[in-house]
């Protein structure tokens, strides 16, 4: 049985949550950063932090097959999605059931999917936040592990609100992952 404290972080982009997960690791270790985008900026950041990377651009099935081999090689027990912008296949999710977590920039179940901050503002909400949850076959619908609230301030636009929520994500995600791997 793989050690659930050995974590792979999956990214597609800048990887600021990935960095937070690496730098604030407590009770787990990020032993691999994997990406479906070979030029994802987060890959350079991971290498700079001394974490091995795996990057491969291919169709979903081929990518996931190669990813599975990399996860096996590194004896990964937990997968943390951090801005991974491709829906995982039902087969991959079934294989990793209960061992994939994600962070989402809203207070789920409100605002599943993309463009959350614009929708929060359009709805006139005064509180938003972020959610760490288990991944299942339905988008942004798995069991909630942890949430943090963030105020919407007068005059916010989506960019300002996103930055405030992102700061909260960087605190919440490492803490939630520590609790998850030790439970
Ligand atoms: C974050 O807002 C996260 O909640 C969402 O995608 C964004 C990734 O940002 N899932 P980064 O790549 O971690 O900076």
Backbone and ligand atoms as CSV (ligand in chain L), in Angstrom:
chain,resi,resn,atom,element,x,y,z
A,1,UNK,N,N,0.853,-1.203,0.000
A,1,UNK,CA,C,0.000,0.000,0.000
A,1,UNK,C,C,0.884,1.246,0.000
A,2,UNK,N,N,0.597,2.157,-0.921
A,2,UNK,CA,C,1.408,3.382,-0.999
A,2,UNK,C,C,1.215,4.227,0.266
A,3,UNK,N,N,2.235,4.970,0.589
A,3,UNK,CA,C,2.230,5.831,1.780
A,3,UNK,C,C,1.460,7.114,1.457
A,4,UNK,N,N,0.353,7.348,2.160
A,4,UNK,CA,C,-0.484,8.513,1.811
A,4,UNK,C,C,0.219,9.834,2.091
A,5,UNK,N,N,1.321,9.798,2.839
A,5,UNK,CA,C,2.075,11.041,3.083
A,5,UNK,C,C,2.976,11.419,1.910
A,6,UNK,N,N,3.119,10.505,0.940
A,6,UNK,CA,C,3.906,10.816,-0.267
A,6,UNK,C,C,2.948,11.407,-1.308
A,7,UNK,N,N,3.082,12.704,-1.560
A,7,UNK,CA,C,2.098,13.471,-2.326
A,7,UNK,C,C,2.644,13.844,-3.710
A,8,UNK,N,N,1.800,13.693,-4.723
A,8,UNK,CA,C,2.059,14.273,-6.048
A,8,UNK,C,C,1.105,15.440,-6.242
A,9,UNK,N,N,1.621,16.568,-6.707
A,9,UNK,CA,C,0.792,17.731,-7.016
A,9,UNK,C,C,0.648,17.820,-8.531
A,10,UNK,N,N,-0.594,17.923,-9.000
A,10,UNK,CA,C,-0.866,18.051,-10.443
A,10,UNK,C,C,-1.211,19.496,-10.777
A,11,UNK,N,N,-0.512,20.042,-11.744
A,11,UNK,CA,C,-0.722,21.435,-12.139
A,11,UNK,C,C,-0.879,21.538,-13.663
A,12,UNK,N,N,-1.456,22.674,-14.084
A,12,UNK,CA,C,-1.453,23.016,-15.508
A,12,UNK,C,C,-0.875,24.408,-15.735
A,13,UNK,N,N,-0.669,25.180,-14.670
A,13,UNK,CA,C,-0.309,26.583,-14.860
A,13,UNK,C,C,0.760,27.098,-13.919
A,14,UNK,N,N,0.441,28.248,-13.277
A,14,UNK,CA,C,1.504,28.971,-12.550
A,14,UNK,C,C,1.944,28.252,-11.285
A,15,UNK,N,N,1.039,27.528,-10.634
A,15,UNK,CA,C,1.456,26.685,-9.518
A,15,UNK,C,C,1.706,27.408,-8.207
A,16,UNK,N,N,0.933,28.472,-7.932
A,16,UNK,CA,C,1.169,29.143,-6.638
A,16,UNK,C,C,0.691,28.263,-5.471
A,17,UNK,N,N,-0.386,27.523,-5.646
A,17,UNK,CA,C,-0.804,26.586,-4.595
A,17,UNK,C,C,0.202,25.444,-4.450
A,18,UNK,N,N,0.741,24.993,-5.569
A,18,UNK,CA,C,1.795,23.963,-5.519
A,18,UNK,C,C,2.956,24.437,-4.664
A,19,UNK,N,N,3.382,25.683,-4.885
A,19,UNK,CA,C,4.486,26.226,-4.095
A,19,UNK,C,C,4.126,26.240,-2.612
A,20,UNK,N,N,2.922,26.677,-2.306
A,20,UNK,CA,C,2.504,26.711,-0.896
A,20,UNK,C,C,2.506,25.312,-0.299
A,21,UNK,N,N,2.045,24.323,-1.082
A,21,UNK,CA,C,2.023,22.941,-0.576
A,21,UNK,C,C,3.427,22.425,-0.309
A,22,UNK,N,N,4.366,22.798,-1.152
A,22,UNK,CA,C,5.756,22.349,-0.959
A,22,UNK,C,C,6.369,23.063,0.244
A,23,UNK,N,N,6.216,24.377,0.276
A,23,UNK,CA,C,6.925,25.161,1.295
A,23,UNK,C,C,6.339,24.972,2.693
A,24,UNK,N,N,5.047,24.692,2.790
A,24,UNK,CA,C,4.424,24.562,4.116
A,24,UNK,C,C,4.161,23.101,4.468
A,25,UNK,N,N,4.833,22.178,3.779
A,25,UNK,CA,C,4.565,20.751,4.007
A,25,UNK,C,C,4.819,20.390,5.466
A,26,UNK,N,N,3.843,19.707,6.038
A,26,UNK,CA,C,3.931,19.313,7.446
A,26,UNK,C,C,3.175,17.986,7.583
A,27,UNK,N,N,3.912,16.922,7.831
A,27,UNK,CA,C,3.263,15.614,7.945
A,27,UNK,C,C,3.094,14.918,6.607
A,28,UNK,N,N,3.452,15.589,5.532
A,28,UNK,CA,C,3.466,14.979,4.197
A,28,UNK,C,C,4.660,15.550,3.449
A,29,UNK,N,N,4.996,14.925,2.317
A,29,UNK,CA,C,6.072,15.450,1.484
A,29,UNK,C,C,5.628,15.454,0.027
A,30,UNK,N,N,5.845,16.562,-0.663
A,30,UNK,CA,C,5.574,16.608,-2.103
A,30,UNK,C,C,6.784,15.992,-2.800
A,31,UNK,N,N,6.605,14.794,-3.335
A,31,UNK,CA,C,7.734,14.082,-3.937
A,31,UNK,C,C,7.682,14.107,-5.460
A,32,UNK,N,N,6.593,14.662,-6.018
A,32,UNK,CA,C,6.482,14.759,-7.475
A,32,UNK,C,C,5.516,15.882,-7.823
A,33,UNK,N,N,5.881,16.668,-8.837
A,33,UNK,CA,C,4.942,17.625,-9.440
A,33,UNK,C,C,4.733,17.184,-10.880
A,34,UNK,N,N,3.487,17.001,-11.276
A,34,UNK,CA,C,3.180,16.500,-12.621
A,34,UNK,C,C,2.291,17.494,-13.348
A,35,UNK,N,N,2.485,17.582,-14.669
A,35,UNK,CA,C,1.698,18.536,-15.450
A,35,UNK,C,C,1.352,17.963,-16.818
A,36,UNK,N,N,0.171,18.320,-17.294
A,36,UNK,CA,C,-0.237,17.990,-18.660
A,36,UNK,C,C,0.183,19.094,-19.631
A,37,UNK,N,N,0.891,20.102,-19.114
A,37,UNK,CA,C,1.407,21.210,-19.946
A,37,UNK,C,C,2.909,21.289,-19.726
A,38,UNK,N,N,3.681,21.028,-20.788
A,38,UNK,CA,C,5.136,20.962,-20.594
A,38,UNK,C,C,5.736,22.329,-20.291
A,39,UNK,N,N,5.025,23.410,-20.646
A,39,UNK,CA,C,5.540,24.748,-20.348
A,39,UNK,C,C,4.833,25.399,-19.165
A,40,UNK,N,N,4.153,24.630,-18.352
A,40,UNK,CA,C,3.500,25.212,-17.167
A,40,UNK,C,C,4.558,25.917,-16.311
A,41,UNK,N,N,4.357,27.205,-16.014
A,41,UNK,CA,C,5.364,27.939,-15.232
A,41,UNK,C,C,5.676,27.283,-13.884
A,42,UNK,N,N,4.703,26.605,-13.313
A,42,UNK,CA,C,4.924,25.959,-12.022
A,42,UNK,C,C,5.988,24.885,-12.061
A,43,UNK,N,N,6.261,24.320,-13.236
A,43,UNK,CA,C,7.278,23.266,-13.318
A,43,UNK,C,C,8.655,23.811,-12.964
A,44,UNK,N,N,8.977,24.996,-13.484
A,44,UNK,CA,C,10.276,25.600,-13.152
A,44,UNK,C,C,10.364,25.883,-11.663
A,45,UNK,N,N,9.274,26.366,-11.094
A,45,UNK,CA,C,9.262,26.655,-9.659
A,45,UNK,C,C,9.496,25.374,-8.862
A,46,UNK,N,N,8.867,24.270,-9.288
A,46,UNK,CA,C,9.047,22.990,-8.580
A,46,UNK,C,C,10.503,22.550,-8.637
A,47,UNK,N,N,11.076,22.638,-9.831
A,47,UNK,CA,C,12.489,22.232,-9.971
A,47,UNK,C,C,13.370,23.103,-9.099
A,48,UNK,N,N,13.072,24.397,-9.059
A,48,UNK,CA,C,13.840,25.312,-8.215
A,48,UNK,C,C,13.755,24.967,-6.738
A,49,UNK,N,N,12.666,24.314,-6.374
A,49,UNK,CA,C,12.488,23.899,-4.981
A,49,UNK,C,C,12.980,22.476,-4.757
A,50,UNK,N,N,13.576,21.890,-5.802
A,50,UNK,CA,C,14.183,20.572,-5.657
A,50,UNK,C,C,13.208,19.418,-5.739
A,51,UNK,N,N,12.032,19.651,-6.315
A,51,UNK,CA,C,11.033,18.582,-6.424
A,51,UNK,C,C,11.057,18.025,-7.855
A,52,UNK,N,N,11.160,16.712,-8.021
A,52,UNK,CA,C,11.138,16.114,-9.355
A,52,UNK,C,C,9.834,16.428,-10.090
A,53,UNK,N,N,9.917,16.554,-11.399
A,53,UNK,CA,C,8.732,16.877,-12.198
A,53,UNK,C,C,8.505,15.821,-13.270
A,54,UNK,N,N,7.240,15.723,-13.657
A,54,UNK,CA,C,6.835,14.877,-14.775
A,54,UNK,C,C,5.918,15.733,-15.632
A,55,UNK,N,N,6.229,15.885,-16.907
A,55,UNK,CA,C,5.377,16.685,-17.790
A,55,UNK,C,C,5.263,15.984,-19.135
A,56,UNK,N,N,4.046,15.965,-19.658
A,56,UNK,CA,C,3.782,15.178,-20.854
A,56,UNK,C,C,2.519,15.738,-21.489
A,57,UNK,N,N,2.591,16.074,-22.788
A,57,UNK,CA,C,1.395,16.557,-23.483
A,57,UNK,C,C,0.896,15.460,-24.406
A,58,UNK,N,N,-0.303,15.007,-24.165
A,58,UNK,CA,C,-0.887,13.916,-24.956
A,58,UNK,C,C,-2.378,13.911,-24.710
A,59,UNK,N,N,-3.100,13.081,-25.447
A,59,UNK,CA,C,-4.517,12.880,-25.168
A,59,UNK,C,C,-4.688,12.366,-23.742
A,60,UNK,N,N,-5.928,12.477,-23.250
A,60,UNK,CA,C,-6.123,12.188,-21.827
A,60,UNK,C,C,-5.734,10.766,-21.445
A,61,UNK,N,N,-6.121,9.790,-22.239
A,61,UNK,CA,C,-5.830,8.399,-21.856
A,61,UNK,C,C,-4.329,8.142,-21.826
A,62,UNK,N,N,-3.626,8.633,-22.852
A,62,UNK,CA,C,-2.173,8.417,-22.894
A,62,UNK,C,C,-1.488,9.159,-21.758
A,63,UNK,N,N,-1.954,10.372,-21.493
A,63,UNK,CA,C,-1.359,11.132,-20.377
A,63,UNK,C,C,-1.564,10.405,-19.063
A,64,UNK,N,N,-2.787,9.959,-18.817
A,64,UNK,CA,C,-3.076,9.331,-17.519
A,64,UNK,C,C,-2.324,8.002,-17.361
A,65,UNK,N,N,-2.131,7.266,-18.462
A,65,UNK,CA,C,-1.371,6.010,-18.375
A,65,UNK,C,C,0.076,6.293,-17.981
A,66,UNK,N,N,0.658,7.322,-18.608
A,66,UNK,CA,C,2.046,7.676,-18.280
A,66,UNK,C,C,2.128,8.249,-16.868
A,67,UNK,N,N,1.137,9.043,-16.511
A,67,UNK,CA,C,1.098,9.605,-15.159
A,67,UNK,C,C,1.034,8.479,-14.122
A,68,UNK,N,N,0.187,7.486,-14.380
A,68,UNK,CA,C,0.049,6.374,-13.423
A,68,UNK,C,C,1.401,5.695,-13.193
A,69,UNK,N,N,2.170,5.531,-14.261
A,69,UNK,CA,C,3.501,4.901,-14.105
A,69,UNK,C,C,4.402,5.782,-13.236
A,70,UNK,N,N,4.361,7.094,-13.477
A,70,UNK,CA,C,5.192,8.009,-12.669
A,70,UNK,C,C,4.755,7.975,-11.203
A,71,UNK,N,N,3.455,7.908,-10.971
A,71,UNK,CA,C,2.947,7.862,-9.592
A,71,UNK,C,C,3.396,6.568,-8.909
A,72,UNK,N,N,3.357,5.468,-9.661
A,72,UNK,CA,C,3.811,4.189,-9.107
A,72,UNK,C,C,5.309,4.246,-8.801
A,73,UNK,N,N,6.086,4.780,-9.751
A,73,UNK,CA,C,7.545,4.860,-9.556
A,73,UNK,C,C,7.893,5.622,-8.287
A,74,UNK,N,N,7.113,6.668,-8.003
A,74,UNK,CA,C,7.407,7.519,-6.836
A,74,UNK,C,C,6.628,7.081,-5.591
A,75,UNK,N,N,5.944,5.948,-5.685
A,75,UNK,CA,C,5.185,5.380,-4.551
A,75,UNK,C,C,4.275,6.442,-3.919
A,76,UNK,N,N,3.512,7.111,-4.806
A,76,UNK,CA,C,2.614,8.177,-4.371
A,76,UNK,C,C,1.380,7.579,-3.686
A,77,UNK,N,N,0.963,8.212,-2.591
A,77,UNK,CA,C,-0.239,7.773,-1.891
A,77,UNK,C,C,-1.380,8.757,-1.968
A,78,UNK,N,N,-1.066,10.025,-2.254
A,78,UNK,CA,C,-2.089,11.073,-2.309
A,78,UNK,C,C,-1.791,11.987,-3.504
A,79,UNK,N,N,-2.843,12.352,-4.230
A,79,UNK,CA,C,-2.727,13.304,-5.342
A,79,UNK,C,C,-3.425,14.596,-4.936
A,80,UNK,N,N,-2.723,15.719,-5.066
A,80,UNK,CA,C,-3.311,17.031,-4.780
A,80,UNK,C,C,-3.390,17.808,-6.097
A,81,UNK,N,N,-4.616,18.097,-6.547
A,81,UNK,CA,C,-4.795,18.923,-7.746
A,81,UNK,C,C,-4.636,20.381,-7.348
A,82,UNK,N,N,-3.879,21.124,-8.145
A,82,UNK,CA,C,-3.636,22.539,-7.828
A,82,UNK,C,C,-3.618,23.318,-9.139
A,83,UNK,N,N,-4.812,23.702,-9.594
A,83,UNK,CA,C,-4.904,24.363,-10.893
A,83,UNK,C,C,-4.637,23.379,-12.019
A,84,UNK,N,N,-5.109,22.150,-11.845
A,84,UNK,CA,C,-5.000,21.139,-12.903
A,84,UNK,C,C,-6.266,21.257,-13.750
A,85,UNK,N,N,-6.099,21.718,-14.998
A,85,UNK,CA,C,-7.235,22.188,-15.787
A,85,UNK,C,C,-7.776,21.149,-16.769
A,86,UNK,N,N,-7.720,19.884,-16.386
A,86,UNK,CA,C,-8.292,18.863,-17.256
A,86,UNK,C,C,-9.066,17.896,-16.361
A,87,UNK,N,N,-10.273,17.558,-16.821
A,87,UNK,CA,C,-11.093,16.636,-16.024
A,87,UNK,C,C,-10.464,15.246,-16.069
A,88,UNK,N,N,-10.247,14.646,-14.907
A,88,UNK,CA,C,-9.680,13.298,-14.853
A,88,UNK,C,C,-10.733,12.286,-15.311
A,89,UNK,N,N,-10.274,11.205,-15.935
A,89,UNK,CA,C,-11.225,10.197,-16.434
A,89,UNK,C,C,-11.863,9.450,-15.266
A,90,UNK,N,N,-13.081,8.928,-15.460
A,90,UNK,CA,C,-13.729,8.149,-14.400
A,90,UNK,C,C,-12.869,6.959,-13.961
A,91,UNK,N,N,-12.162,6.333,-14.904
A,91,UNK,CA,C,-11.327,5.188,-14.539
A,91,UNK,C,C,-10.188,5.587,-13.609
A,92,UNK,N,N,-9.555,6.716,-13.922
A,92,UNK,CA,C,-8.448,7.184,-13.073
A,92,UNK,C,C,-8.983,7.541,-11.685
A,93,UNK,N,N,-10.120,8.222,-11.655
A,93,UNK,CA,C,-10.694,8.617,-10.355
A,93,UNK,C,C,-11.065,7.370,-9.545
A,94,UNK,N,N,-11.615,6.363,-10.204
A,94,UNK,CA,C,-11.992,5.136,-9.482
A,94,UNK,C,C,-10.760,4.465,-8.890
A,95,UNK,N,N,-9.689,4.446,-9.663
A,95,UNK,CA,C,-8.455,3.814,-9.186
A,95,UNK,C,C,-7.889,4.521,-7.957
A,96,UNK,N,N,-8.093,5.843,-7.885
A,96,UNK,CA,C,-7.533,6.659,-6.805
A,96,UNK,C,C,-8.602,7.126,-5.823
A,97,UNK,N,N,-9.714,6.426,-5.785
A,97,UNK,CA,C,-10.851,6.907,-4.990
A,97,UNK,C,C,-10.451,7.205,-3.544
A,98,UNK,N,N,-10.854,8.390,-3.090
A,98,UNK,CA,C,-10.564,8.771,-1.710
A,98,UNK,C,C,-9.144,9.251,-1.495
A,99,UNK,N,N,-8.357,9.326,-2.569
A,99,UNK,CA,C,-6.951,9.723,-2.410
A,99,UNK,C,C,-6.581,10.902,-3.310
A,100,UNK,N,N,-7.579,11.546,-3.926
A,100,UNK,CA,C,-7.333,12.759,-4.727
A,100,UNK,C,C,-8.065,13.918,-4.074
A,101,UNK,N,N,-7.333,15.009,-3.817
A,101,UNK,CA,C,-7.948,16.213,-3.266
A,101,UNK,C,C,-7.752,17.365,-4.244
A,102,UNK,N,N,-8.591,18.387,-4.101
A,102,UNK,CA,C,-8.535,19.554,-4.989
A,102,UNK,C,C,-8.830,20.795,-4.166
A,103,UNK,N,N,-8.346,21.939,-4.655
A,103,UNK,CA,C,-8.775,23.213,-4.062
A,103,UNK,C,C,-9.575,23.986,-5.092
A,104,UNK,N,N,-10.662,24.582,-4.624
A,104,UNK,CA,C,-11.578,25.308,-5.512
A,104,UNK,C,C,-11.805,26.704,-4.924
A,105,UNK,N,N,-11.775,27.751,-5.764
A,105,UNK,CA,C,-11.856,29.117,-5.238
A,105,UNK,C,C,-13.276,29.626,-5.008
A,106,UNK,N,N,-14.066,28.862,-4.256
A,106,UNK,CA,C,-15.371,29.350,-3.797
A,106,UNK,C,C,-15.774,28.524,-2.592
A,107,UNK,N,N,-16.849,28.929,-1.962
A,107,UNK,CA,C,-17.404,28.146,-0.855
A,107,UNK,C,C,-18.365,27.121,-1.444
A,108,UNK,N,N,-17.826,25.982,-1.836
A,108,UNK,CA,C,-18.693,24.929,-2.391
A,108,UNK,C,C,-19.757,24.563,-1.359
A,109,UNK,N,N,-20.976,24.215,-1.767
A,109,UNK,CA,C,-21.371,23.902,-3.143
A,109,UNK,C,C,-21.711,25.112,-4.008
A,110,UNK,N,N,-21.487,26.324,-3.520
A,110,UNK,CA,C,-21.741,27.486,-4.370
A,110,UNK,C,C,-20.634,27.596,-5.425
A,111,UNK,N,N,-21.017,27.947,-6.641
A,111,UNK,CA,C,-20.096,28.317,-7.707
A,111,UNK,C,C,-19.103,27.226,-8.086
A,112,UNK,N,N,-19.626,26.077,-8.454
A,112,UNK,CA,C,-18.784,25.038,-9.050
A,112,UNK,C,C,-18.310,25.513,-10.418
A,113,UNK,N,N,-17.207,24.956,-10.896
A,113,UNK,CA,C,-16.744,25.269,-12.247
A,113,UNK,C,C,-15.867,26.508,-12.295
A,114,UNK,N,N,-15.758,27.079,-13.506
A,114,UNK,CA,C,-14.837,28.195,-13.739
A,114,UNK,C,C,-15.493,29.542,-13.447
A,115,UNK,N,N,-14.651,30.596,-13.425
A,115,UNK,CA,C,-15.158,31.972,-13.399
A,115,UNK,C,C,-15.908,32.278,-12.097
A,116,UNK,N,N,-15.439,31.709,-10.990
A,116,UNK,CA,C,-16.180,31.801,-9.735
A,116,UNK,C,C,-16.294,33.238,-9.224
A,117,UNK,N,N,-15.182,34.001,-9.304
A,117,UNK,CA,C,-15.188,35.328,-8.666
A,117,UNK,C,C,-16.151,36.283,-9.370
A,118,UNK,N,N,-16.185,36.201,-10.699
A,118,UNK,CA,C,-17.134,37.042,-11.439
A,118,UNK,C,C,-18.569,36.694,-11.040
A,119,UNK,N,N,-18.827,35.417,-10.833
A,119,UNK,CA,C,-20.186,35.008,-10.468
A,119,UNK,C,C,-20.545,35.422,-9.042
A,120,UNK,N,N,-19.554,35.365,-8.142
A,120,UNK,CA,C,-19.784,35.842,-6.770
A,120,UNK,C,C,-20.163,37.322,-6.789
A,121,UNK,N,N,-19.424,38.110,-7.575
A,121,UNK,CA,C,-19.695,39.553,-7.653
A,121,UNK,C,C,-21.056,39.815,-8.305
A,122,UNK,N,N,-21.362,39.091,-9.360
A,122,UNK,CA,C,-22.640,39.291,-10.055
A,122,UNK,C,C,-23.815,38.956,-9.147
A,123,UNK,N,N,-23.611,38.014,-8.226
A,123,UNK,CA,C,-24.691,37.624,-7.312
A,123,UNK,C,C,-24.794,38.571,-6.121
A,124,UNK,N,N,-23.853,39.517,-6.020
A,124,UNK,CA,C,-23.897,40.486,-4.923
A,124,UNK,C,C,-23.566,39.879,-3.571
A,125,UNK,N,N,-22.820,38.799,-3.552
A,125,UNK,CA,C,-22.488,38.145,-2.280
A,125,UNK,C,C,-21.430,38.956,-1.524
A,126,UNK,N,N,-21.486,38.890,-0.210
A,126,UNK,CA,C,-20.540,39.660,0.610
A,126,UNK,C,C,-19.459,38.773,1.223
A,127,UNK,N,N,-19.641,37.480,1.115
A,127,UNK,CA,C,-18.640,36.523,1.610
A,127,UNK,C,C,-18.417,35.453,0.553
A,128,UNK,N,N,-17.145,35.156,0.304
A,128,UNK,CA,C,-16.805,34.021,-0.563
A,128,UNK,C,C,-15.718,33.231,0.155
A,129,UNK,N,N,-14.866,32.538,-0.587
A,129,UNK,CA,C,-13.818,31.778,0.082
A,129,UNK,C,C,-13.264,30.689,-0.800
A,130,UNK,N,N,-12.747,29.650,-0.165
A,130,UNK,CA,C,-12.152,28.542,-0.902
A,130,UNK,C,C,-12.435,27.237,-0.161
A,131,UNK,N,N,-12.352,26.154,-0.921
A,131,UNK,CA,C,-12.741,24.839,-0.409
A,131,UNK,C,C,-11.722,23.796,-0.835
A,132,UNK,N,N,-11.277,22.974,0.107
A,132,UNK,CA,C,-10.505,21.772,-0.225
A,132,UNK,C,C,-11.466,20.591,-0.123
A,133,UNK,N,N,-11.497,19.790,-1.183
A,133,UNK,CA,C,-12.481,18.700,-1.217
A,133,UNK,C,C,-11.892,17.462,-1.872
A,134,UNK,N,N,-12.507,16.321,-1.586
A,134,UNK,CA,C,-12.161,15.088,-2.282
A,134,UNK,C,C,-12.680,15.162,-3.710
A,135,UNK,N,N,-11.987,14.496,-4.617
A,135,UNK,CA,C,-12.406,14.487,-6.016
A,135,UNK,C,C,-13.190,13.208,-6.299
A,136,UNK,N,N,-14.386,13.389,-6.861
A,136,UNK,CA,C,-15.128,12.234,-7.375
A,136,UNK,C,C,-15.486,12.508,-8.838
A,137,UNK,N,N,-16.382,11.689,-9.402
A,137,UNK,CA,C,-16.648,11.803,-10.845
A,137,UNK,C,C,-17.417,13.069,-11.206
A,138,UNK,N,N,-18.033,13.725,-10.248
A,138,UNK,CA,C,-18.800,14.936,-10.542
A,138,UNK,C,C,-17.977,16.170,-10.184
A,139,UNK,N,N,-17.900,17.107,-11.106
A,139,UNK,CA,C,-17.018,18.264,-10.951
A,139,UNK,C,C,-17.297,19.035,-9.657
A,140,UNK,N,N,-16.250,19.242,-8.872
A,140,UNK,CA,C,-16.311,20.077,-7.662
A,140,UNK,C,C,-17.419,19.642,-6.695
A,141,UNK,N,N,-17.642,18.332,-6.611
A,141,UNK,CA,C,-18.776,17.826,-5.826
A,141,UNK,C,C,-18.401,16.816,-4.750
A,142,UNK,N,N,-17.117,16.491,-4.583
A,142,UNK,CA,C,-16.728,15.506,-3.573
A,142,UNK,C,C,-16.829,16.064,-2.167
A,143,UNK,N,N,-16.660,15.186,-1.190
A,143,UNK,CA,C,-16.772,15.591,0.217
A,143,UNK,C,C,-15.858,16.777,0.536
A,144,UNK,N,N,-16.393,17.729,1.267
A,144,UNK,CA,C,-15.607,18.908,1.672
A,144,UNK,C,C,-14.711,18.526,2.855
A,145,UNK,N,N,-13.426,18.866,2.739
A,145,UNK,CA,C,-12.457,18.605,3.819
A,145,UNK,C,C,-12.212,19.851,4.659
A,146,UNK,N,N,-12.194,21.018,4.034
A,146,UNK,CA,C,-11.929,22.262,4.766
A,146,UNK,C,C,-12.360,23.451,3.922
A,147,UNK,N,N,-12.760,24.518,4.614
A,147,UNK,CA,C,-13.127,25.756,3.913
A,147,UNK,C,C,-12.587,26.959,4.676
A,148,UNK,N,N,-12.336,28.040,3.953
A,148,UNK,CA,C,-11.983,29.316,4.583
A,148,UNK,C,C,-12.842,30.403,3.960
A,149,UNK,N,N,-13.378,31.258,4.793
A,149,UNK,CA,C,-14.182,32.373,4.282
A,149,UNK,C,C,-13.294,33.574,3.990
A,150,UNK,N,N,-13.681,34.343,2.979
A,150,UNK,CA,C,-12.966,35.561,2.579
A,150,UNK,C,C,-14.019,36.630,2.309
A,151,UNK,N,N,-13.854,37.835,2.864
A,151,UNK,CA,C,-14.863,38.868,2.607
A,151,UNK,C,C,-14.766,39.432,1.182
A,152,UNK,N,N,-15.919,39.780,0.637
A,152,UNK,CA,C,-15.952,40.572,-0.598
A,152,UNK,C,C,-15.986,42.027,-0.163
A,153,UNK,N,N,-15.032,42.829,-0.635
A,153,UNK,CA,C,-14.944,44.229,-0.213
A,153,UNK,C,C,-15.624,45.133,-1.238
A,154,UNK,N,N,-16.157,46.275,-0.771
A,154,UNK,CA,C,-16.737,47.235,-1.716
A,154,UNK,C,C,-15.694,47.625,-2.775
A,155,UNK,N,N,-16.116,47.721,-4.011
A,155,UNK,CA,C,-15.195,48.107,-5.081
A,155,UNK,C,C,-14.385,46.957,-5.650
A,156,UNK,N,N,-14.569,45.748,-5.121
A,156,UNK,CA,C,-13.837,44.603,-5.675
A,156,UNK,C,C,-14.188,44.375,-7.136
A,157,UNK,N,N,-13.171,44.024,-7.914
A,157,UNK,CA,C,-13.432,43.396,-9.207
A,157,UNK,C,C,-12.920,41.959,-9.103
A,158,UNK,N,N,-13.098,41.188,-10.160
A,158,UNK,CA,C,-12.759,39.760,-10.079
A,158,UNK,C,C,-11.267,39.557,-9.797
A,159,UNK,N,N,-10.432,40.456,-10.315
A,159,UNK,CA,C,-8.987,40.305,-10.112
A,159,UNK,C,C,-8.609,40.522,-8.657
A,160,UNK,N,N,-9.146,41.588,-8.071
A,160,UNK,CA,C,-8.851,41.867,-6.656
A,160,UNK,C,C,-9.372,40.768,-5.753
A,161,UNK,N,N,-10.578,40.318,-6.054
A,161,UNK,CA,C,-11.173,39.269,-5.230
A,161,UNK,C,C,-10.395,37.963,-5.381
A,162,UNK,N,N,-9.984,37.662,-6.598
A,162,UNK,CA,C,-9.206,36.426,-6.830
A,162,UNK,C,C,-7.916,36.439,-6.019
A,163,UNK,N,N,-7.260,37.604,-5.974
A,163,UNK,CA,C,-5.988,37.693,-5.242
A,163,UNK,C,C,-6.202,37.461,-3.751
A,164,UNK,N,N,-7.303,38.031,-3.213
A,164,UNK,CA,C,-7.589,37.852,-1.781
A,164,UNK,C,C,-7.909,36.385,-1.471
A,165,UNK,N,N,-8.705,35.762,-2.350
A,165,UNK,CA,C,-9.043,34.345,-2.146
A,165,UNK,C,C,-7.783,33.482,-2.286
A,166,UNK,N,N,-6.929,33.824,-3.250
A,166,UNK,CA,C,-5.713,33.019,-3.464
A,166,UNK,C,C,-4.829,33.018,-2.216
A,167,UNK,N,N,-4.720,34.164,-1.555
A,167,UNK,CA,C,-3.939,34.205,-0.304
A,167,UNK,C,C,-4.509,33.235,0.717
A,168,UNK,N,N,-5.833,33.170,0.794
A,168,UNK,CA,C,-6.467,32.234,1.732
A,168,UNK,C,C,-6.230,30.785,1.296
A,169,UNK,N,N,-6.219,30.539,-0.015
A,169,UNK,CA,C,-5.954,29.187,-0.516
A,169,UNK,C,C,-4.580,28.702,-0.056
A,170,UNK,N,N,-3.607,29.607,-0.111
A,170,UNK,CA,C,-2.225,29.215,0.212
A,170,UNK,C,C,-2.066,28.827,1.682
A,171,UNK,N,N,-2.939,29.335,2.521
A,171,UNK,CA,C,-2.927,28.955,3.948
A,171,UNK,C,C,-3.748,27.681,4.155
A,172,UNK,N,N,-4.919,27.648,3.527
A,172,UNK,CA,C,-5.850,26.534,3.770
A,172,UNK,C,C,-5.336,25.199,3.230
A,173,UNK,N,N,-4.764,25.221,2.024
A,173,UNK,CA,C,-4.490,23.944,1.343
A,173,UNK,C,C,-3.441,23.099,2.086
A,174,UNK,N,N,-2.286,23.686,2.473
A,174,UNK,CA,C,-1.316,22.859,3.205
A,174,UNK,C,C,-1.878,22.333,4.525
A,175,UNK,N,N,-2.654,23.164,5.200
A,175,UNK,CA,C,-3.233,22.754,6.482
A,175,UNK,C,C,-4.215,21.595,6.270
A,176,UNK,N,N,-5.079,21.738,5.283
A,176,UNK,CA,C,-6.071,20.685,5.008
A,176,UNK,C,C,-5.382,19.390,4.568
A,177,UNK,N,N,-4.311,19.518,3.788
A,177,UNK,CA,C,-3.615,18.317,3.325
A,177,UNK,C,C,-2.924,17.610,4.489
A,178,UNK,N,N,-2.334,18.381,5.394
A,178,UNK,CA,C,-1.717,17.787,6.591
A,178,UNK,C,C,-2.747,16.980,7.370
A,179,UNK,N,N,-3.923,17.579,7.558
A,179,UNK,CA,C,-4.965,16.878,8.311
A,179,UNK,C,C,-5.441,15.645,7.545
A,180,UNK,N,N,-5.569,15.780,6.248
A,180,UNK,CA,C,-6.077,14.666,5.433
A,180,UNK,C,C,-5.137,13.456,5.483
A,181,UNK,N,N,-3.832,13.676,5.364
A,181,UNK,CA,C,-2.915,12.528,5.311
A,181,UNK,C,C,-2.744,11.872,6.676
A,182,UNK,N,N,-3.113,12.577,7.720
A,182,UNK,CA,C,-2.901,11.997,9.057
A,182,UNK,C,C,-4.178,11.411,9.642
A,183,UNK,N,N,-5.278,11.465,8.915
A,183,UNK,CA,C,-6.537,10.992,9.528
A,183,UNK,C,C,-6.753,9.501,9.265
L,1,LIG,C1,C,-6.591,28.426,-7.878
L,1,LIG,O1,O,-7.446,29.527,-7.764
L,1,LIG,C2,C,-7.317,27.170,-7.501
L,1,LIG,O2,O,-8.293,27.358,-6.529
L,1,LIG,C3,C,-7.967,26.764,-8.800
L,1,LIG,O3,O,-7.033,27.103,-9.794
L,1,LIG,C4,C,-6.205,28.157,-9.330
L,1,LIG,C5,C,-4.797,27.694,-9.462
L,1,LIG,O4,O,-3.865,28.709,-9.190
L,1,LIG,N1,N,-8.302,25.370,-8.780
L,1,LIG,P1,P,-2.320,28.336,-8.990
L,1,LIG,O5,O,-1.846,27.654,-10.257
L,1,LIG,O6,O,-2.236,27.435,-7.800
L,1,LIG,O7,O,-1.640,29.646,-8.779
